């Protein structure tokens, strides 16, 4: 009986000691939020100087028409007129998740297309693809890598040009987005070097022989913001600044400011309008420009 009493006493003490132990500490899990930027707010190319890291939705095709006007001094306008007009039809295709493919054609209109010795290259075709290889993760931006090439389908065009661009996009709770583009171009074309200076050439009065030699390697940086106007977010403002090398050798870098609006009219249609202004007196930089792009979306598949 004594043994049984002792055993029960020891068991009771043990249970009491265990009951007085501190509760198990909670395990704190820190989660890093990954943000997939809504493609409904993507920038409408080819309207802007910058691009974002947001491809259009999978199984969608955007048909876009860009109309652009600029006024510039020689040789930024590349022709006989201070006022140049451009029509740029384009097709954008979200052919797979995180992928976007596009094709566009540049057609200079009116006397903008009749560029005397500079007519070569009008109606050239550009084909590009962008891959978003990383979504936004905390403070790290969404990242997209794009490649675009110029194919010599135009009047007297020659060679091919290529561009490699890294697009960085950060999305904030307020709906504001920030963008950084870093790009480099390899210029293999010969579309602005076919100037024969003779007595019949309208430019021989003020154009030296070597003033229009293309830079073989061109590069630049674009930084910008866009954000909502109003509660719905259907109307957004866009602002960007570009610093890039000049088109031709022997000239300083170009500086251009751009401001505009994007308006989502419906689930299928969007409109973008914007203006540009050169911030320096570099002969390659435009004075002023204005453009508008209309986009119509076609969806297919389930």
Helices and strands as residue ranges (DSSP letters): H 2-19, E 34-35, G 39-41, E 60-71, E 83-96, E 99-105, E 107-109, G 110-112, G 116-118, E 125-134, E 136-137, E 142-151, E 161-171, E 177-187, E 217-228, E 235-244, E 254-264, E 269-278, E 288-299
